[in-house]
Amino acid sequence: MLTFLKNNSQFAIMCLAWVFCGIINQYVGVAAVVLSVVMLKQKGMYKELILGLLFLLVMSDNRQDEALYAATAKNFLYCIDFCIFIFSIERILEDLTITLNHS
């Protein structure tokens, strides 16, 4: 677990930032999610984009007031991820094939 966190510290910090921004304000949390998804797309971090979606899906099932941002952000993230997938399908498949061939 520590090795995973060491290798993926940027992703772990991003998820923690989502939670803290969501605790501050629901709209700040949604904005943080949307901006970081755009940043992940720009950097070509498609695996982290999928993991972020899964993290947000788990958070959206939480019914505490601090996690209400996740339910709202989930809808935005569905739309953004769908557009990214449609417009970047060739790049995503190329990255996945390179990763699978090296495994």
Secondary structure, 3 states (H helix, E strand, C coil): CHHHHHHCHHHHHHHHHHHHHHHHCHHHHHHHHHHHHHHHHHHCCHHHHHHHHHHHHHHHCCCCHHHHHHHHHHHHHHHHHHHHHHHCHHHHHHHHHHHHHHC
